[in-house]
Amino acid sequence: MPRHLDPAKARPPLLSVDGIDAFTPSRERPVRVRARSMPADTHFEPHRHAWAQLAYCASGIVQVTAATPDEVTYIVPPSRAVWVAPGALHAINVLEAAEFRTLYIHADATPAGWQGCRVIVVSPLLREMVHALDSPGLSPTREALLSALLLDEITVADTQPLGVPLPHAQQGDKRLRALCEAVLRAPSERATLAEWAADTGASERTMARLFRDELGISYQQWRQQAILAHALPLLARGTPVSQVAAASGYASDSAFSAMFKAAMGQSPSYFHKK
């Protein structure tokens, strides 16, 4: 279950954000790449930067939780990356051992309209450019050319609604947050919105309105994103698709696979641990 991003209450990190000065982007070097190997259960405390960040894994899966200003949790498999806007408070948890690539991008290079956070599809070209920018002995001219092309590739990347938003912990509706947290604790539960709502003392109509008003999506859309966030780490661990489907509340593998492919563009087996 996502943790509220309160720096004062954050648990001590297993890895800190120290050493970041060596990778600070500038107008002259707008894109910097920081590569790290991180074991499962590694986490970074909530923090923010003056620059943007693109969180990408060459392998493994990480969870990025950001406040923009509402809290949203993103699951990042190798074929996806999370854009974190300049100044956004965010925390990172490693769900499966990851070869983590953090791209720090100068605020002046932020694409127009990218003030929030989003998940983008990592194209083969973008993947290779990240690798190339991480190469030792890169000349300033080649770095500048690669950075410009990478920034252009980001702006045309496909986006996917893979974030799981939660109502604001203080200003949001308490009933809506309680319902969301209950669903996240029991993703295999096949209860309807009316049944979940009854547990909070609200009507189905009220909860449906709160999902639209506070989270900007329907309950069905939110639940699908919560299921994908639950299923991706299981698939990465090699859990059979049948078990993942059952753990996600689906009565049949085919129904789960159809939903998954429609949302992710690939079948569950694409994300299955090889």
C-alpha positions as CSV (number, residue, x, y, z in Angstrom):
1,M,0.0,0.0,0.0
2,P,1.4,3.4,-0.9
3,R,2.8,5.5,1.9
4,H,1.8,9.1,2.3
5,L,4.7,11.3,1.3
6,D,5.4,13.0,4.5
7,P,9.2,13.6,4.8
8,A,8.9,14.0,8.6
9,K,7.4,10.5,8.9
10,A,9.5,8.8,6.3
11,R,11.5,5.8,7.4
12,P,15.3,6.1,7.0
13,P,16.4,5.2,3.4
14,L,18.6,2.2,2.6
15,L,20.1,4.4,-0.1
16,S,20.3,8.2,0.2
17,V,20.2,10.8,-2.4
18,D,23.7,11.9,-1.5
19,G,26.2,12.4,-4.3
20,I,23.7,14.0,-6.6
21,D,25.8,17.2,-7.1
22,A,28.0,15.3,-9.6
23,F,24.9,14.7,-11.8
24,T,23.2,18.1,-11.5
25,P,22.0,19.2,-15.0
26,S,22.7,22.7,-16.3
27,R,21.7,24.7,-19.4
28,E,25.0,23.6,-21.0
29,R,24.5,19.9,-20.0
30,P,20.7,19.6,-19.8
31,V,20.6,15.8,-19.5
32,R,22.6,13.8,-17.0
33,V,22.4,10.0,-16.5
34,R,23.0,8.3,-13.2
35,A,23.2,4.5,-13.3
36,R,22.9,2.3,-10.2
37,S,22.4,-1.3,-9.4
38,M,19.8,-1.6,-6.6
39,P,18.6,-4.8,-4.8
40,A,15.0,-5.4,-4.0
41,D,13.5,-3.5,-1.1
42,T,15.9,-0.6,-1.6
43,H,14.1,2.7,-1.0
44,F,14.8,6.4,-1.2
45,E,13.2,8.8,1.2
46,P,10.8,11.4,-0.1
47,H,12.7,14.3,-1.7
48,R,12.5,16.8,-4.5
49,H,14.8,18.4,-7.1
50,A,14.9,21.7,-8.9
51,W,15.1,19.7,-12.1
52,A,13.0,17.1,-13.8
53,Q,13.7,13.4,-13.5
54,L,13.0,10.4,-15.8
55,A,13.0,7.2,-13.8
56,Y,13.9,4.2,-15.9
57,C,15.0,0.6,-15.3
58,A,17.1,-1.4,-17.8
59,S,15.9,-4.4,-15.7
60,G,13.8,-4.9,-12.6
61,I,10.8,-3.0,-11.3
62,V,10.6,0.1,-9.2
63,Q,7.7,2.0,-7.6
64,V,7.7,5.7,-7.8
65,T,5.3,7.6,-5.5
66,A,4.9,11.3,-6.2
67,A,2.8,14.2,-4.8
68,T,1.6,16.5,-7.6
69,P,-0.1,17.6,-5.4
70,D,-2.2,14.5,-4.9
71,E,-0.4,11.3,-4.2
72,V,0.1,8.9,-7.1
73,T,2.0,5.6,-7.2
74,Y,3.6,4.4,-10.5
75,I,4.9,1.0,-11.2
76,V,7.9,1.1,-13.6
77,P,8.8,-2.1,-15.6
78,P,11.8,-1.9,-18.0
79,S,9.6,-0.9,-21.0
80,R,8.2,2.1,-19.2
81,A,9.6,5.2,-17.5
82,V,8.1,7.8,-15.1
83,W,8.5,11.5,-15.7
84,V,8.8,13.5,-12.4
85,A,8.3,17.2,-12.9
86,P,10.7,19.8,-11.3
87,G,10.0,20.3,-7.7
88,A,7.6,17.3,-7.3
89,L,8.0,15.5,-4.0
90,H,8.7,11.8,-4.8
91,A,10.0,8.6,-3.2
92,I,11.3,5.4,-4.9
93,N,11.0,1.8,-3.8
94,V,12.7,-1.1,-5.6
95,L,10.2,-4.0,-6.0
96,E,12.5,-6.3,-8.0
97,A,16.3,-5.9,-8.2
98,A,16.9,-3.2,-10.7
99,E,19.5,-1.7,-13.0
100,F,18.2,1.8,-12.4
101,R,18.9,4.7,-14.7
102,T,17.9,8.1,-13.5
103,L,17.9,10.9,-16.1
104,Y,18.2,14.4,-14.5
105,I,16.8,17.0,-16.9
106,H,17.2,20.7,-16.5
107,A,14.0,22.6,-15.7
108,D,14.4,24.8,-18.8
109,A,14.3,21.6,-21.0
110,T,10.9,20.5,-19.6
111,P,8.5,20.0,-22.5
112,A,5.5,22.4,-22.6
113,G,2.6,21.1,-20.5
114,W,4.7,18.6,-18.6
115,Q,4.3,20.1,-15.1
116,G,2.9,16.9,-13.6
117,C,4.1,13.3,-13.6
118,R,3.3,10.7,-16.2
119,V,4.3,7.2,-17.5
120,I,5.9,7.0,-20.9
121,V,6.6,4.0,-23.1
122,V,10.4,3.5,-23.6
123,S,11.0,3.1,-27.3
124,P,14.0,1.1,-28.6
125,L,15.6,4.4,-29.7
126,L,15.1,6.0,-26.2
127,R,16.5,2.9,-24.5
128,E,19.7,3.0,-26.7
129,M,20.1,6.7,-26.2
130,V,20.0,6.3,-22.4
131,H,22.7,3.6,-22.7
132,A,24.8,5.8,-25.1
133,L,24.6,8.8,-22.7
134,D,25.9,6.6,-19.9
135,S,29.0,5.6,-21.9
136,P,32.3,6.7,-20.4
137,G,34.5,9.2,-22.3
138,L,31.6,10.8,-24.1
139,S,32.7,13.9,-26.0
140,P,30.9,17.2,-25.3
141,T,29.7,17.3,-28.9
142,R,28.3,13.8,-28.9
143,E,26.7,14.4,-25.5
144,A,25.0,17.5,-26.8
145,L,23.6,15.7,-29.9
146,L,22.4,12.7,-27.9
147,S,20.8,15.0,-25.3
148,A,18.9,17.0,-27.9
149,L,17.6,13.8,-29.6
150,L,16.7,12.2,-26.3
151,L,14.6,15.2,-25.3
152,D,12.9,15.2,-28.6
153,E,12.1,11.4,-28.3
154,I,10.6,12.0,-24.8
155,T,8.2,14.5,-26.2
156,V,6.8,12.1,-28.8
157,A,6.7,9.1,-26.5
158,D,3.4,7.4,-26.0
159,T,2.0,7.8,-22.5
160,Q,0.0,5.3,-20.4
161,P,-2.3,5.8,-17.4
162,L,-0.4,3.5,-15.1
163,G,-0.5,5.7,-12.0
164,V,-2.6,4.8,-9.0
165,P,-3.8,8.1,-7.5
166,L,-5.0,8.5,-3.9
167,P,-7.0,11.4,-2.4
168,H,-4.9,13.9,-0.5
169,A,-4.3,12.6,3.0
170,Q,-5.4,15.8,4.7
171,Q,-7.7,17.6,2.3
172,G,-9.2,14.6,0.5
173,D,-12.4,12.8,1.4
174,K,-11.7,10.3,4.1
175,R,-14.3,7.9,2.9
176,L,-12.7,7.8,-0.6
177,R,-9.2,7.3,0.8
178,A,-10.4,4.5,3.1
179,L,-12.1,2.7,0.1
180,C,-9.0,3.1,-2.1
181,E,-6.7,1.7,0.7
182,A,-9.1,-1.2,1.3
183,V,-9.0,-2.1,-2.4
184,L,-5.2,-1.9,-2.5
185,R,-5.0,-4.2,0.5
186,A,-7.3,-6.8,-1.1
187,P,-6.8,-6.7,-4.9
188,S,-8.3,-10.2,-5.3
189,E,-11.6,-9.1,-3.8
190,R,-14.4,-9.0,-6.4
191,A,-16.7,-6.7,-4.5
192,T,-18.6,-4.1,-6.4
193,L,-18.3,-0.3,-5.8
194,A,-21.6,-0.5,-4.0
195,E,-20.3,-3.1,-1.6
196,W,-17.0,-1.2,-1.0
197,A,-19.0,2.0,-0.5
198,A,-21.3,0.4,2.1
199,D,-18.2,-0.4,4.2
200,T,-17.4,3.4,4.3
201,G,-21.0,4.5,5.1
202,A,-21.5,6.2,1.7
203,S,-23.7,5.4,-1.2
204,E,-22.4,4.0,-4.5
205,R,-23.5,7.2,-6.2
206,T,-21.5,9.4,-3.7
207,M,-18.4,7.3,-4.1
208,A,-18.6,7.3,-7.9
209,R,-18.9,11.1,-7.8
210,L,-15.9,11.4,-5.5
211,F,-13.7,9.3,-7.8
212,R,-14.6,11.6,-10.7
213,D,-14.2,14.8,-8.6
214,E,-11.1,14.0,-6.6
215,L,-9.2,11.6,-8.8
216,G,-10.4,12.5,-12.2
217,I,-11.3,9.0,-13.3
218,S,-14.1,6.4,-12.7
219,Y,-13.9,3.7,-10.1
220,Q,-13.5,1.1,-12.9
221,Q,-10.5,3.0,-14.4
222,W,-8.9,3.4,-11.0
223,R,-9.3,-0.3,-10.1
224,Q,-7.8,-1.4,-13.4
225,Q,-4.7,0.8,-12.7
226,A,-4.5,-0.6,-9.1
227,I,-4.7,-4.2,-10.5
228,L,-1.9,-3.5,-13.1
229,A,0.3,-2.1,-10.3
230,H,-0.4,-5.2,-8.3
231,A,0.2,-7.6,-11.2
232,L,3.4,-6.3,-12.7
233,P,5.7,-7.1,-9.8
234,L,4.1,-10.6,-9.5
235,L,4.8,-11.2,-13.2
236,A,8.4,-10.0,-12.8
237,R,8.9,-12.5,-10.0
238,G,7.9,-15.3,-12.4
239,T,4.5,-16.0,-10.8
240,P,2.3,-18.0,-13.3
241,V,-0.2,-15.9,-15.1
242,S,-3.1,-18.0,-13.8
243,Q,-2.0,-17.2,-10.2
244,V,-1.6,-13.5,-11.0
245,A,-5.1,-13.4,-12.6
246,A,-6.6,-15.0,-9.5
247,A,-4.7,-12.7,-7.2
248,S,-6.0,-9.8,-9.2
249,G,-9.7,-10.8,-8.8
250,Y,-10.2,-12.4,-12.2
251,A,-12.1,-15.6,-12.6
252,S,-10.3,-16.6,-15.9
253,D,-6.8,-16.2,-17.3
254,S,-8.2,-15.1,-20.6
255,A,-10.2,-12.2,-19.2
256,F,-7.2,-11.0,-17.2
257,S,-4.9,-11.3,-20.2
258,A,-7.3,-9.4,-22.4
259,M,-7.5,-6.5,-19.9
260,F,-3.7,-6.5,-19.4
261,K,-2.9,-6.4,-23.1
262,A,-5.5,-3.7,-23.8
263,A,-3.9,-1.5,-21.1
264,M,-0.2,-2.3,-21.5
265,G,0.0,-3.1,-25.2
266,Q,1.7,-6.4,-24.5
267,S,0.5,-9.7,-23.0
268,P,1.3,-10.6,-19.4
269,S,4.0,-13.1,-20.7
270,Y,5.9,-10.1,-22.1
271,F,6.6,-8.9,-18.5
272,H,7.1,-12.4,-17.1
273,K,10.5,-13.1,-15.6
274,K,12.5,-15.0,-18.1
